[in-house]
Amino acid sequence: MRLTLSFVLAVLIFSICSCSTNFLKLTKSKETPDLVIYPAPPDTARIQFLTSFSNSKDITGERSPFVKFILGEDESMPITKPYGVHIHKGKIYICDTGLGGLIIVDLEKSTFNYFVPKGKGQLKLPLNSFVDNKGYLYIADGQRKQIVVFDSVLNYVNSFGEIENFKPTDVFVYDNKIWVPNSKNNCVNVYSKDDYKLLNKLPDIAKGDPGYLYSPTNIYLANGDLYVSDFGDFKIKKYNLKGEFLSSVGSYGRSLGQFVRPKGIAVDKESNLYVVDAGFENTQIFNKDGQLLMYFGGPYQGPGDMWLPTKVVIDYDNLKYFQKYVDDSFNLKYIIIVSNQYGPDKINIYGAIRFKNSKNKE
């Protein structure tokens, strides 16, 4: 019995789709052939550049010639101008100000999708995001001047913010509260996670005092402490949860340990502070006492370098997706993600590493 052409094509397409996981994998095409480590030898390596991605093909992989013949060419979806980045349970959330929405990368399924909501959830300038333990997505929109909330399946839930003197630039959920730096009012707004009502504004400190915030842009909360990137004072300032000033790191200048355009910050489990500087185009690391440990990155010349970086993220939970990039002589402790607004490498992935034979290398 003769098979029709449409039936044959249907069988072929079904076969291709049923085997899609064979080509929908986090590709290694962006992996540099040369090992990039920081600091450079002979110092002991602490960080390895692992890989980067800038469009959908870097995640899903190239289609084979046979698949292209059957299904057609696959146009890649670019990351346009990323700002904030967040990772939660195998998904990377990228705020793309050029897109006017988010890019959600599912590392387990190797998918790359645009999230551009309409209606009540429409975004104008998404700067940073955070996903809580229930899977709710909070987005700081600088032009809409609100925090926009979506549930775990990306349905619009609510939006909130102050009517006047409010520009949210980051968002962090901690201690059943929503913490938002307000670059228009020299403070961090604290909202109830239950009803989104304003609870407090921190810190209550007079202008000229060391703890006063001139232009807070990014925040991080860990171990009962609030860290704030004060773009207007070229410092990272540390407070307790009551808003009492504890200490600061940095000053204006072009020497190591100083800042020009400090933006995203993160803190690891050892209380080391990571600070992205869009002026230096690198990330500096300070210990819990504020002493500079090292830096990595630099003005873009090749893989591992940065181009107007804006955000740094530390993650301990998704190492399995990046283990294949780690040099055989290292153990991977955690990953570090840095977003770049420009250049060929929009999202850089680094690994905090230690030598396997640590007795001879530490």
N, C-alpha and C positions, 0 to 999 in steps of 0.2 A: 504494500500500500504506500502510495507516495505521500510524503509529509509536506505540508504547505510551508512556504517561506516564513510566514508569520509564526507558525508553531515552532519552527527551528529557532527563530530569534527569541521567542518567549522562553524556550528552554535555556538558551545561552545566557539571557539576561538573568534568569532565575539562578543559574549556576554561579554567575559572577557575583550577584548580590548575596547569595548564601555563603560565599567565600570571602566576603568583603573584609573580614578581619585580617586577611592575609596581606592587605595593602594599606589598611587604615591603622597605621602604627606611628608612634612618635618617631619621625625620621631622624637619621643621623647625618643628613646631608649638610647640616650647619656645623657639624663638629669639626673643629680645626685639626689638621693633621699634626700640628706641632703642640706639644704640651705647654700650656700657659699656666704658670703658677706664681703665687705671691707669698712672701717676697721672693725675689730672684735669688738663685744660688750665689754664694755658698750658704746664705741664711736658710734656716729650716722652713720648708714650705708649710704654709698654714691654710691657703686657699687655692683651689684649682678652678679655672674657668672650664665649665662643662659643655655648654651648648647655648644656642640662642634660637629664637624664632621671630618671624616678622609677618607671616601670612599663613593662610590655611594649609598650603602644601607642606609647610614645615612640620605640621602636625599630622595631617592625613596621609602624606606621601604622594609621590607622582603616580598617575595612572599608567598602567602598562600600555604598550602599543595596541594590544588586542582589545583591552577595555576601551581605549580611546576610539577604536574602530567601531565598536558596538554602541557605546554610549555617547561618543563625541568628546571634544576637548573639555577639559575641566578648568574653568577660569578660577584663579586663586582669589581668595578674599583677603585684602591687605589689612594690617594694623596701620591706621593712618597717623594718629598723633596721640600715643598713649600717655597717660598721666599716672593715676593710681593703679596699683596692682594688689591683689589679695588672693590667697590660696586657702581652700577649705575642702577637706574630704575628696581630694583628687580632682578638684576643679579650680582653674585659675580664672579670676575675674579681672578684666582689664578695662578701666575707664578710658575711653577713647574720645577726646574732645573734638577731634575731626569728624568722627562718626556721629557724635551726638547720642551716644549710647555706650553699651558695654560689649566686649567680646568675652564669651565664655568658652574656655578650653577644657574639655573633659579628657583627662589624661588616661583614664581607664578605657574609655571607648574610642579614644583618638578622634574626637570630633572638635570642630571649630565653628562656633555659631555667633552671629550678631544678635544682640538683644537691644532693640530700639522700640521701646514701648510707646503707645499712643494714648490719647485720651487723658485721663487724670494722672497717669504715670509718665507722661511725656517728659523727656529730659532735654535740657538746653546746654548745660556745661557740666557734665559729670566729672568730678575731680578725683574723688576717692570713694571706696566702698568697704563694707565689712559684712561678713556673714556670721550670725550668732549660732549658738548650739542647736537651735531649732530649725536652722536653714533659712531664716529670714534674712533678706538682703537689704542693707541700708546704704543709700547713695547720697553723698554730699554734692549738691548741685549749686555751683557758685553763681550762676546767672539766674536760675529759678529762685535762689536764696532760700532753699528748703532742704531738709532731709526727706528723701522719698523712699518709702518702704514697700517691699514686695515680699510675698510669702515664699515658701520653699519650692513652689511650682511656678514662680514668677508672676503671680497675679498681684495687681496693685492692692495695697492694704491701706496706706495712709500717707500723708505728708505733713510736715510741721516745721516751724521756724518762727523767728521774731519778725514783726511787721517792719520795724525800723532798725537801722544800724546793724544789719546781720548779713554776713557773707560766710557761709560754712565752707571750709576748705578740706576738712578731713572728718572722719567719724570712727568711733571705737566703742564697742559694747563691753562693759566691764562692771562687775558688782551690781548686776541688774539695773544698770543705768546706761544711758547713751551720752557719750562725751563728744563734744563738737567744738573745735577751735573756731572762734569768730574773729576774723581779721579786721572787721569793722568796729569792734568794740573792746579791743585789748583784753580779751578774756577767753576762757573756755566755758561754754554753756553745758550744763548738766541736766539731762531730762530723765523722767521716769520711763522705764521700758514698758510699763504696764499701760499708761494712758498718754504718754508723750508730752506731759506737762513739764514746764521748766521748774527745776528744783533749786538751782543755784547757779551763780556765776563766779568763776575762780580766775585768779586770786583777787582778794580784796586788798590791793597794795597800791600805794600812791606812786604817781609818776616820779621817776628819779631814784626810787629804791631798787636794789639789785633784782628783786623778784618781779618787778613790773613787766608786763608783756606789751611790747610795742607793735608787733605784727605776728601773732601766732598763726602758723600755717599747718603744721603737722603735729600729731600727738601719738603717744604710745603709753600703755598702762601695763605694769608688771610688778608683781611682788608688793602690791599696796602702794606703789608710787606712780605719779603722773609725770611723764616727760613731754616737754613742749619745745618744738622748734620755733624759736623767735627770729623770724626772718629780718625783722626790723632792728634787732640788737645783736645779730650775728652770734647767737649763743643757743645752746640747748639748756633749758632750765628744768629743774627737777623739784617737784612738790609732793607733799603727802596728799591723801585724798580729801583733806579738809581745805586744801589750797595754801597750806603754809609752805613758804619757800625753803628749800633745803640746800641746793647748790646749783652751780652752772658749769658748763664746759664751753671753751672756745672764746674767741674774740675776733674782731675784724682784722684781716691781714692775709698775706699770701704765703706765710710760713706754715710748716706742718703743725697741726693742732689748732690752726685758725680757720676761719670760714669767710667766704665771699658771698655765696648764695645757698645757705643751708636749707634743705627741704626735708625729704623723708627721713624718718628715724625708725630704729627697731632695737630691741634688747634681747640678747640670747639668755639661755638658762644660767649662765655664769655671771649675769648682770653686766656683760660687755655691751657698750652702746655703739651702734652703727649709725653713721650720719652721711647721707648723700649730699654732695655739694655740686650744684649745677654750674658754678663758676670754675671750680677746680676740675670738674667732670671726673670725680672719683668718689670713693666711699672711705671714710676714716673710721677707725675702730678705737674706742677708749675703754679702759677698764673701769671697774666700779668706783675707783677713786678719781676718775677723770684724767688719768694719764694716757697719752697716746700710745697705742700698741703697734699699729701698722696702718697702711692704707692699700687699696687695690683699685684697679681701673686706670683712668687717665684720659686725656683728650684723644679722640678716636683716630687710630692708625691701623687697627686690625682687631681680630677677635679678642674679646676680654676688655677692650677699651669702652669708653662711654661717650655719649653725645647728648648733652643737656639732660642728664638723669634727673628724675623727680621722686622716685620712691624706692625704698629698700624693704624687703620682707624676709623674715627668717622662718623656716619651717622644718619641723622634725618628723612630720607624720607621712610624708609622701616621697621618701627616699627611694623606694623601689622603682619609680619611674625614671630615675636619673642615674641609678647605680651603674648602668652599662657604660657611662661616659667616664667613670672614675678610673684613673691610672691604677694598674695592678699593684703598685707599691703602697697605695694609700687605703685607709679606711674612711668612709664617709660618715661624718658626725651629724651634719644637717645641711640643708640647701639655703642659698641666699639668692633672692630674685631682685633684679634691678631693672626698672623701666627707663627707656631712653626716648625722648620726644622725637629725635631725628636720627639719621644714619641708617645703615643697612641692618643693624641688629637692634630691634626695638625692645625685645625682652631678653635680657641676659640671665643665664642660670650659672651660678657658681656653687662650689661645694666647700664647706669647712672640712678640712681633712687632717689626718695625722698618719705618720708612717706606721706601717704594720709592725715593723721591727723598731718600736719606739725607743728601746734602750740605747740603740746606736745613733738615733737621729734627734732625740729631744735634748 
